[in-house]
Amino acid sequence: MENTRKVKAEPLAERLAERLAERLAERGAERGAEPKPQRRLKNVTITMDEDLLRRLRVEAAEQGASVSRLVTELARERVLRKDSHQRAMRDFLAGAPLFRSGGKYLTRQEAHDR
C-alpha cells in the first residue's frame, strides 16, 4: 500500500504560489531587477444598490478593468488623498505663524477699548 498524505488544497496552493513568487524574484534578482514586495490580497463582500453596481460594471468595462480592480483603485485614491491631506495639515500647523505682531498682543480689554 502506498503511503500518501492528505493535504488541504488551500495551504498547498498558497505554498505553491509562494514558491513560484520566490523563484520569480530570484530570477529577477539574477537579471539585476529589484524584487517586488509581495502584497496579500483579501476577498471582501460589499453590498450596494443594483443601479450603482450596473453603472460600476459599465465604468469598469470602459476602462478595461474588473469591478474589483476599479473598487480597489477608488479606495486607494481616497485613502491616499486623506493621508496626504492629514500630512499637509500637520506640516502647516507645525510651521511658522502666519501673522506676527509688532510687539505684545492686546488684551481683550485693550482690543475692546479701541
Secondary structure, 3 states (H helix, E strand, C coil): CCCCCCCCHHHHHHHHHHHHHHHHHHHHHHCCCCCCCCCCCCCCCCCCCHHHHHHHHHHHHHHCCCHHHHHHHHHHHHHHHHHHHHHHHHHHHHCCCCCCCCCCCCCHHHHHHC
